[in-house]
Amino acid sequence: METELRRVAGFFFCQSISGYGYTQAMPLHLREFNPTPEEIRAACTGGLPEAAEEGLRLFNARHYWHAHEALEAAWLAEPGVVRGLYKGILQAGVMFLQIERQNYVGMMKMHARSAVWLAPWPETCRTVQVGQLRADVAAALAEARRLGPEGLAAFPAGLFPQIRRVPPG
């Protein structure tokens, strides 16, 4: 397990990975995303563009690769900081795709990425219950760690989350 974690950490160009008593260093490719609280607050008003709506629908249908494509389109089209939210949801979806594929290292890698992108957002942003998604991802990660690399085939279907929403307004 130690070697696996070091390999994943090396992929991120950081010194360590959270979990198992390690502390995560910020990956180099994410250091540019550092929005202010004011930028976050302003970014959370309003609705979602159609591509992001489609990505959430696909995520909830467990079509994680197609959700990735739709959310990537929203991320690439968005010039503001809310694009970080789309990126975090996208990478959480890829984490679940890696669980389905029984790719433990890929799952760990995508969890670390999604955690960084989802961390700055409030409980709810643009109708998305981000706090609930973070909690669902954490519960899934805990179960995947319990199962270990050889046990992902037994991952409970009930831990694949739905992205919950609140009414606009």
Backbone as a ProteinNet text record, in pm:
[ID]
protein_1_A
[PRIMARY]
METELRRVAGFFFCQSISGYGYTQAMPLHLREFNPTPEEIRAACTGGLPEAAEEGLRLFNARHYWHAHEALEAAWLAEPGVVRGLYKGILQAGVMFLQIERQNYVGMMKMHARSAVWLAPWPETCRTVQVGQLRADVAAALAEARRLGPEGLAAFPAGLFPQIRRVPPG
[TERTIARY]
82.4	0	87	193.4	284.5	338.5	381.4	435.7	329.2	207.6	96.7	71.8	67	42.2	154.6	277.2	389.2	379.7	337.7	324.5	215.5	101.2	-6	40.7	109.4	160.9	256.7	341.1	434.3	363.1	250	172.6	128.2	96.6	50	162	286	399.4	393.3	345.3	340.3	409.4	427.9	508	427.4	298.2	221.5	74.5	-0.1	-143.2	-215.4	-329.9	-405.5	-459.8	-491.5	-538.5	-421.4	-449.2	-345.1	-241.8	-282.8	-193.2	-101.8	-120.1	-36.8	-107.1	-31.9	-87.1	-63.3	-165	-153.1	-89.5	7.6	62.7	-17.3	-30.3	-107.6	-37.5	-105.7	-45.8	-13.4	94	138	32.7	-37.3	-133.8	-260.9	-276.2	-393.6	-362.5	-238.4	-202.9	-260.5	-291.5	-348.2	-491.5	-562.3	-701.4	-703.9	-716.5	-715.4	-811	-942.9	-1038.7	-1055.7	-1088.8	-1116.7	-1257.6	-1285.9	-1423.1	-1527.3	-1490.6	-1583.3	-1610.1	-1506.7	-1524.7	-1613	-1591.2	-1671.8	-1818.7	-1842.4	-1979.5	-2048.7	-1981.6	-2039.4	-2063	-1974.5	-1985.3	-2103	-2150.2	-2254.9	-2395.8	-2409	-2542.1	-2579.3	-2706.3	-2754.4	-2766.9	-2798.3	-2818.6	-2696.4	-2717.7	-2610.7	-2633.1	-2526.2	-2542.7	-2591.1	-2645.2	-2702.7	-2602.9	-2477.7	-2378.3	-2357.8	-2356.5	-2340.8	-2465.7	-2584	-2708.2	-2705.4	-2662.8	-2653.7	-2550.8	-2439.8	-2338.1	-2391	-2469.9	-2527.5	-2629.4	-2709.2	-2806.4	-2734.3	-2627.7	-2550.5	-2480.3	-2428.6	-2366.1	-2467.9	-2586.9	-2690.3	-2739.4	-2722.2	-2757.1	-2640.4	-2531.2	-2409.4	-2342.6	-2359.4	-2287.8	-2170.6	-2074.2	-1969.2	-1880.8	-1851.2	-1765.2	-1836.7	-1964.5	-2040.3	-2062.2	-2079.5	-2089.3	-1960.3	-1847.6	-1717.3	-1712.2	-1756.4	-1752.1	-1838.7	-1960.4	-2050.2	-1996.7	-1948.3	-1894.5	-1765.2	-1687.3	-1566.8	-1603.6	-1709.3	-1755.2	-1797.6	-1868.7	-1909.1	-1786.5	-1691.1	-1568.8	-1489.7	-1474.7	-1396.6	-1465	-1598.2	-1672.7	-1683.3	-1660.9	-1680.3	-1552.1	-1554.6	-1433.3	-1417.3	-1523.7	-1518.4	-1473.2	-1463.3	-1412.7	-1506.5	-1635.4	-1727.9	-1686	-1599.2	-1547.9	-1478.8	-1424	-1362.4	-1463.4	-1586.9	-1692.5	-1721.1	-1732.3	-1757.5	-1644.4	-1523.3	-1406.3	-1410.1	-1446.8	-1454.1	-1559.4	-1677	-1782.7	-1739.4	-1680.4	-1630.3	-1533.4	-1439.9	-1338.8	-1395.4	-1497.4	-1565.6	-1632.6	-1692.7	-1752.9	-1651	-1534.4	-1429.8	-1380.9	-1382.8	-1349.5	-1443.9	-1573.9	-1670.7	-1655.3	-1617.1	-1586.6	-1470.3	-1368.7	-1253.6	-1293.9	-1387.6	-1437.8	-1507.3	-1591.7	-1658.3	-1557.3	-1448.9	-1344.3	-1249.8	-1271.2	-1188.4	-1042.3	-1025.1	-893.3	-868.8	-809.8	-790.1	-698.5	-587.9	-495.4	-562.7	-634.9	-707.6	-813.3	-881.3	-981.3	-916.6	-803.9	-734	-688.2	-635.6	-587.6	-702.4	-815.2	-926.8	-991.3	-989.3	-1040.3	-955.8	-825	-736.8	-760.9	-777.7	-803.2	-938.8	-1042.9	-1176.4	-1184.8	-1117.3	-1121.4	-1065.9	-959.8	-900.6	-996	-1057.1	-1145.9	-1277.9	-1326.3	-1454.4	-1439.8	-1320.5	-1299.3	-1346.8	-1321.8	-1355.5	-1503.3	-1585.6	-1724.6	-1812	-1911.7	-2002	-2092.3	-2172.5	-2262.5	-2348.3	-2396.3	-2478.2	-2424.3	-2412.9	-2365.8	-2438.9	-2503.6	-2579.1	-2673.9	-2743.4	-2843.5	-2783.5	-2653.5	-2588.7	-2554.5	-2593	-2558.7	-2416.1	-2321.1	-2179.2	-2134.6	-2180.3	-2143.6	-2188.1	-2307	-2355.8	-2271.8	-2233.6	-2147.9	-2014	-1955.6	-1828.7	-1845.9	-1957.1	-1982.7	-2002.1	-2073.6	-2095.8	-1964.7	-1881.4	-1751.2	-1665.1	-1667.4	-1588.8	-1636	-1767.3	-1820.5	-1780.1	-1785.3	-1745.2	-1596.3	-1516.1	-1371.8	-1342.1	-1410.4	-1388	-1419.9	-1528.2	-1565	-1465.2	-1422.6	-1323.7	-1192.2	-1151.3	-1029.7	-1046.9	-1166.2	-1192.3	-1183.1	-1238.8	-1236.4	-1096.9	-1019.9	-884.4	-880.1	-759.2	-743	-803.9	-802.3	-854.2	-1003.6	-1065.6	-1204.8	-1305.6	-1263.9	-1356.2	-1475.2	-1464.2	-1577.6	-1696.9	-1671.4	-1777.9	-1828.1	-1788.2	-1831.4	-1984.3	-2050.4	-2197.4	-2257	-2352.3	-2417.7	-2481.8	-2527	-2590.7	-2498	-2368.3	-2273.2	-2236	-2289.6	-2272.6	-2374.2	-2327.3	-2418.8	-2500.6	-2603.1	-2679	-2639.8	-2621.4	-2597.1	-2731.4	-2741.4	-2868	-2871.4	-2992.4	-3011.9	-3110	-3103.9	-3203.4	-3274.9	-3396.9	-3467.3	-3393.1	-3392.2	-3327	-3394.2	-3315.3	-3372.6	-3308.8
-118.7	0	125.3	125.6	240.1	275	175.1	198	255.2	203.2	252.1	400.6	439.1	579.1	669.8	624	705	721.8	615.8	625.4	726.3	721.4	816.1	957.9	974.8	1107.2	1158.6	1072	1113.2	1160.5	1097.8	1139.1	1283.8	1324.4	1458.9	1560.6	1516.5	1605.7	1666.8	1588.1	1636.2	1533.8	1568.8	1484.7	1375	1391	1290.6	1297.5	1196.3	1187.1	1177.8	1244.5	1239.1	1098.8	1068.7	935.7	852.6	748.2	660.9	739.6	852.1	929.9	1024.9	1037.8	1128.4	1263.3	1364.2	1496.5	1530.7	1583.9	1613.5	1750.1	1754.3	1880.4	1921.8	2048.9	2095.6	2055.9	1982.1	1947.7	2074.1	2069.3	2185.9	2234.4	2142	2184	2244.4	2245.2	2304.6	2435	2471.1	2591.3	2718.5	2717.3	2836.5	2863.1	2763.4	2778.8	2817.2	2945.5	2995.2	3113.5	3086.8	3197.8	3256.1	3382.8	3450.3	3412.9	3431.5	3406.4	3490.6	3612.7	3698.4	3641.7	3590.2	3529.3	3404.4	3325.4	3204.4	3243.3	3338.5	3382.4	3431.3	3514.5	3568	3457.9	3360.8	3253.5	3160.7	3157.6	3062.7	3114.1	3234	3285.4	3242.5	3224.2	3188.7	3038.7	3004.5	2864.7	2806.4	2689.4	2618.3	2625.8	2630.6	2623.6	2484.1	2475	2349.1	2233.6	2257.5	2148.7	2095.5	2183.4	2138.8	2063.6	2112.2	2041.1	1899.4	1888.5	1757	1669.7	1727.9	1653	1598.5	1677.7	1631.4	1520.4	1534.5	1430.1	1298.7	1306	1186.5	1127.6	1212.4	1166.2	1086.7	1141.7	1075.6	945.9	932.6	808.9	709.1	746.8	665.2	645.1	742.6	744.8	841.6	797.4	887	939.5	857.4	907.1	1015.5	995.4	1096.5	1221	1202	1316.1	1396.9	1326.8	1391.8	1479.5	1425.2	1500.8	1626.6	1614.2	1729.3	1833.8	1788.9	1882.9	1946.9	1873	1932.4	2042.3	2021.6	2126.1	2250.2	2231.2	2345.3	2413	2333.8	2387.2	2469.7	2416.8	2486.7	2614.6	2615.9	2733.1	2842.2	2809.1	2902.6	2980.5	3113.1	3190.3	3220.9	3209	3246	3133.2	3164	3066	2948.7	2961.8	2850.4	2729.4	2751.6	2637.8	2536.6	2581.6	2490.2	2393.5	2439.3	2351.5	2242	2280.9	2181.5	2079.7	2128.4	2038.8	1941.3	1990	1902.6	1794.1	1830.4	1732	1631.5	1682.6	1597.5	1493	1535.6	1443	1349.1	1391.8	1299.5	1188.8	1225.9	1125.3	1026.8	1075.9	985.3	895.1	944.5	858.4	737.9	762.7	653.2	562.1	619.1	536.1	442.3	492.9	409.3	300.5	330.2	225.4	117.6	158.3	59.3	-26.9	34.1	-38.1	-114.4	-103.1	-168.2	-123.3	5.3	66.2	147.9	84.3	146.8	269.6	258.3	371.5	487.8	457.9	562.1	627.4	547.3	599.8	695.2	655.3	740.6	871.5	860.8	978.1	1075.3	1024.7	1112.8	1168.9	1093.2	1148.1	1267.5	1251.8	1361.4	1485.8	1468.2	1583.2	1646.5	1563.8	1620.4	1689.6	1635.2	1695.6	1837.8	1859.1	1993.3	2089.2	2044.3	2132.1	2159.4	2063.6	2082.1	2154.4	2154.7	2208.4	2352.5	2446.7	2585.9	2621.7	2532.9	2570	2555.5	2643.7	2634.7	2512.1	2491.7	2375.8	2365.7	2479.4	2483.1	2590.9	2556.6	2651.9	2623.3	2723.8	2711.3	2592.3	2577.4	2473.1	2336.8	2319.8	2191.1	2182.8	2074	2052.4	1996.2	2087.7	2051.6	1983.6	2032.6	1971.1	1825.9	1797.4	1659.3	1574.7	1629.6	1555.8	1524.1	1621.9	1595.6	1482.9	1485.4	1380.4	1245.1	1242.5	1116.7	1061.3	1149.1	1106.7	1052.5	1119	1072.8	935.3	913.9	783.5	674.9	706	609.2	578	680	659.1	571.1	596.5	515.8	368.7	343.2	205	143	219.7	167.6	135.8	219.6	191.6	65.9	51.2	-67.6	-193.5	-186.3	-301.4	-328.5	-221.2	-234.8	-260.2	-259	-272.9	-400.4	-506	-633.8	-651.3	-557.7	-576.9	-484.4	-400.4	-301.9	-365	-489.9	-556.4	-566.1	-561.6	-571.1	-433.9	-327.7	-192.6	-185.3	-140.3	-138.3	-36.1	-80.3	8	128.4	112.1	221.7	336.6	317.4	425.9	507	471.1	557.7	669.7	793.7	900.6	961.5	1030.5	1119.9	1262.1	1346	1487.7	1548.9	1597	1654.3	1802.7	1851.5	1991.9	2058.3	2187.8	2267.9	2352.2	2393.9	2478.4	2610.5	2663.8	2793.5	2903.8	3002.7	3117.3	3143.3
0	0	0	75.3	81.7	-56.7	-132.1	-266.3	-357.8	-347.7	-430	-403.9	-277.7	-243.4	-292.1	-280.8	-330.8	-482.4	-553.6	-698.9	-735.9	-667.2	-693	-661.8	-550.6	-513.8	-619.8	-672.3	-777	-902	-932.9	-1049.3	-1035.9	-914.5	-889.9	-873.5	-881.7	-859.1	-720.1	-626	-489	-400.6	-277.4	-190.2	-121.6	-110	-37.7	-75.1	-33.6	-59.8	74.5	84.9	210.1	232.4	354	390.1	437.7	505	557.6	637.7	694.8	778.5	702.4	572.6	493.7	479.2	448.6	423.3	277.5	212.7	70.4	47.5	-40.9	-88.6	-211	-237	-351.1	-481	-568.5	-697.3	-776.4	-850.3	-925.2	-1023.2	-1090.8	-1191.5	-1131.8	-1000.4	-937.9	-865.3	-854.5	-777.3	-837.1	-966.5	-1029.5	-985.5	-933.9	-891.9	-745.2	-720.4	-583.6	-572.7	-591.9	-590.3	-450.6	-445.9	-319	-272.6	-144.2	-95.6	-170.3	-206.1	-280.7	-419.2	-485.2	-617.7	-608.4	-504.7	-484.8	-464	-375.6	-345.8	-473.5	-548.4	-671.8	-775.1	-781.6	-880.8	-852.3	-729.7	-691.5	-717.2	-768	-799.3	-941.3	-962.3	-1095.2	-1114.9	-1237.7	-1273.7	-1342.6	-1397.9	-1468	-1618.3	-1695.4	-1841.2	-1882.1	-2000.5	-2048.4	-2043.5	-2080.2	-2079.1	-1937.2	-1838.4	-1699.6	-1653.5	-1691	-1657.7	-1715.6	-1840	-1904.2	-1832.7	-1793.2	-1720.1	-1587.9	-1516.1	-1390.1	-1414	-1520	-1553.7	-1584	-1661.7	-1696.7	-1574.3	-1488.1	-1363.6	-1283	-1266.9	-1187.2	-1250.6	-1382.1	-1451.7	-1450.1	-1383.8	-1374.9	-1510.2	-1598.7	-1726.3	-1709.9	-1629.7	-1583.9	-1696.8	-1795.9	-1903.8	-1982.4	-2013.5	-2087.4	-2001.2	-1871.4	-1780.3	-1784.4	-1786.8	-1797.6	-1922.1	-2034.9	-2160.5	-2153.6	-2101.1	-2091.5	-1994	-1879.5	-1780.8	-1829.5	-1906.2	-1964	-2062.3	-2141.1	-2232.9	-2154.9	-2043.5	-1959.7	-1900.6	-1853.3	-1793.5	-1894.5	-2014.7	-2116.8	-2164.9	-2165.1	-2211.5	-2105.7	-1980.6	-1869.5	-1840.5	-1853	-1822	-1672.7	-1594.4	-1452.5	-1362.8	-1233.2	-1136.5	-1114.9	-1150.8	-1132.1	-1215.1	-1309.8	-1387.9	-1296.6	-1184.4	-1088.7	-1027.7	-1009	-959.5	-1061.8	-1188.4	-1293.8	-1299	-1283.8	-1287	-1168.6	-1050.7	-934.4	-948.9	-1000.8	-1021.7	-1128.6	-1234.6	-1342.1	-1287.2	-1205.5	-1155.3	-1049.5	-975.4	-885.5	-966.7	-1078.5	-1165.7	-1218.1	-1256.3	-1305.3	-1192	-1069.3	-955.5	-951.7	-971.4	-969.4	-1091.3	-1203.9	-1321.2	-1289.3	-1221.3	-1185.1	-1085.2	-996.7	-906.8	-987.8	-1083	-1168.5	-1243.8	-1286.3	-1360.5	-1268.5	-1139.1	-1037.1	-1046.5	-1074.1	-1085.6	-958.3	-860.5	-729	-737.5	-806.4	-817.3	-890.6	-998.3	-1070	-982.4	-901.2	-808.6	-708.1	-651.4	-555.2	-621	-740.5	-814	-838.5	-885.9	-917.6	-790.6	-682.6	-557	-513.4	-518.7	-476	-560.3	-689.5	-777.3	-746.2	-738.6	-716.4	-580.9	-481	-347.6	-349.8	-423.9	-432.3	-502.6	-610.6	-687.6	-614.7	-536.1	-465.9	-332.2	-277.2	-141.7	-120.3	-210.6	-176.9	-185.3	-239.9	-266.2	-141.8	-128.2	-12.4	-23	78.3	81.7	-43.8	-92	-213.5	-305.3	-432.6	-533.4	-663.8	-716.1	-841.3	-839.4	-733.4	-706.3	-675.1	-685.3	-658.9	-510.2	-446	-305.7	-299.5	-306.9	-312.6	-183.1	-71	56.5	64.2	13.7	12.6	-82.3	-196.2	-289.1	-223.1	-153.8	-83.6	18.2	92.8	192.4	125.5	14.2	-58.2	-113.9	-166.8	-218.9	-104.5	9.6	124.6	172.2	175.6	216.8	118.4	-9.8	-112.1	-101	-78.4	-64.6	56.2	167.1	287.9	261.1	190	159	61.1	-38.3	-134.4	-63.5	29.2	106.2	191.6	250.7	331.2	244.8	123.7	32.7	-21.5	-41.2	-91.8	-242.1	-298.2	-443.7	-501	-426.3	-477.3	-452.4	-380.7	-342.5	-407	-501.8	-558.9	-631.4	-674	-738.9	-643.3	-514.3	-413.6	-368.9	-437.4	-399.1	-406.7	-299.7	-296.8	-393.5	-473.5	-570.6	-502.7	-380.1	-308.2	-272.9	-287.4	-258.4	-381.6	-498.6	-615.3	-598.1	-580.1	-537.9	-651.5	-610.8	-697	-659	-755.7	-725.4	-692.4	-571.3	-524.5	-555.4	-574.1	-612.3	-517.1	-512.2	-441.9	-547.7	-520.5	-617.5	-636.5	-757.2	-780.4	-698.3	-667.5	-598.2	-474.7
[MASK]
+++++++++++++++++++++++++++++++++++++++++++++++++++++++++++++++++++++++++++++++++++++++++++++++++++++++++++++++++++++++++++++++++++++++++++++++++++++++++++++++++++++++++

